[in-house]
């Protein structure tokens, strides 16, 4: 490394090449990321549904801001793997190496 400093820097020309190298280094963590997003999304969604029930049992005396924010957070986490897949397919291309990151949601 000290004798050849050019070897210590990543030599990529495009954003697509950089994303493919990141994909190679991540390996199978994409499945873990996807599953954790779905679990978080389901958790927020179930929490929002429970807050709706609490809101109804209190006769509408509490604010709906917490309910809406939990449901929106749940929807965001459930949709996040598909959103990342769209971004990756837009930059790298369909069926590229980056499908490993989110599992190729075809």
C-alpha positions as CSV (number, residue, x, y, z in Angstrom):
1,X,0.0,0.0,0.0
2,X,2.8,2.4,0.8
3,X,4.7,1.6,-2.3
4,X,1.7,1.6,-4.6
5,X,-0.8,4.2,-3.3
6,X,-3.0,4.0,-6.4
7,X,-4.0,0.5,-5.3
8,X,-5.5,1.8,-2.1
9,X,-8.2,3.9,-3.9
10,X,-11.2,2.4,-5.6
11,X,-10.9,2.8,-9.4
12,X,-14.5,3.2,-10.7
13,X,-15.6,5.4,-13.5
14,X,-19.4,5.4,-13.1
15,X,-22.0,5.3,-10.4
16,X,-23.1,1.9,-11.7
17,X,-19.7,0.4,-11.2
18,X,-19.5,1.9,-7.7
19,X,-22.9,0.4,-6.8
20,X,-21.9,-3.0,-8.2
21,X,-18.8,-3.0,-6.0
22,X,-20.9,-2.1,-3.0
23,X,-23.2,-5.0,-3.9
24,X,-20.2,-7.4,-4.1
25,X,-19.1,-6.4,-0.6
26,X,-22.5,-6.6,1.0
27,X,-23.1,-10.2,0.0
28,X,-26.3,-11.6,1.6
29,X,-27.0,-8.7,4.0
30,X,-29.7,-7.6,1.5
31,X,-32.0,-10.3,2.7
32,X,-31.5,-9.2,6.3
33,X,-32.2,-5.6,5.3
34,X,-35.4,-6.6,3.4
35,X,-36.7,-8.7,6.3
36,X,-35.9,-6.1,8.9
37,X,-37.7,-3.5,6.8
38,X,-40.8,-5.7,6.6
39,X,-40.7,-6.4,10.3
40,X,-40.4,-2.7,11.1
41,X,-43.2,-1.9,8.7
42,X,-45.5,-4.5,10.2
43,X,-44.6,-3.3,13.7
44,X,-45.4,0.3,12.9
45,X,-48.6,-0.6,11.1
46,X,-49.9,-2.8,13.9
47,X,-49.0,-0.1,16.4
48,X,-51.0,2.4,14.3
49,X,-54.0,0.0,14.2
50,X,-53.8,-0.3,18.0
51,X,-53.7,3.5,18.3
52,X,-56.9,3.6,16.1
53,X,-58.6,1.2,18.5
54,X,-57.5,3.3,21.4
55,X,-58.7,6.5,19.7
56,X,-62.1,5.0,19.1
57,X,-62.4,3.7,22.6
58,X,-61.7,7.2,24.0
59,X,-64.4,8.7,22.0
60,X,-62.1,10.6,19.7
61,X,-60.6,12.7,22.5
62,X,-57.0,12.0,21.5
63,X,-55.2,13.4,18.5
64,X,-55.0,11.4,15.3
65,X,-51.5,12.7,14.5
66,X,-49.8,9.7,16.2
67,X,-52.0,7.3,14.4
68,X,-51.3,8.7,11.0
69,X,-47.6,9.0,11.6
70,X,-47.3,5.4,12.7
71,X,-49.3,4.2,9.7
72,X,-47.2,6.3,7.3
73,X,-44.0,5.0,8.9
74,X,-45.3,1.4,8.5
75,X,-46.1,2.0,4.8
76,X,-42.7,3.6,4.2
77,X,-40.8,0.6,5.7
78,X,-42.9,-1.9,3.8
79,X,-42.3,0.0,0.5
80,X,-38.6,0.8,1.1
81,X,-37.1,-2.4,-0.4
82,X,-39.2,-2.0,-3.6
83,X,-38.1,1.7,-3.7
84,X,-34.5,0.8,-3.4
85,X,-34.9,-1.9,-6.2
86,X,-36.4,0.8,-8.5
87,X,-33.5,3.1,-7.8
88,X,-30.9,0.4,-8.4
89,X,-32.6,-0.8,-11.6
90,X,-32.6,2.8,-12.8
91,X,-28.9,3.3,-12.2
92,X,-27.4,-0.2,-12.8
93,X,-30.0,-1.8,-15.0
94,X,-32.4,-4.7,-14.8
95,X,-31.0,-7.9,-13.5
96,X,-27.7,-6.4,-12.4
97,X,-25.5,-7.5,-9.5
98,X,-27.4,-5.1,-7.2
99,X,-30.5,-7.3,-7.1
100,X,-28.7,-9.1,-4.2
101,X,-29.1,-6.0,-2.1
102,X,-32.9,-6.2,-2.0
103,X,-33.4,-9.7,-3.3
104,X,-34.7,-8.8,-6.8
105,X,-38.4,-8.0,-6.1
106,X,-39.7,-9.3,-9.4
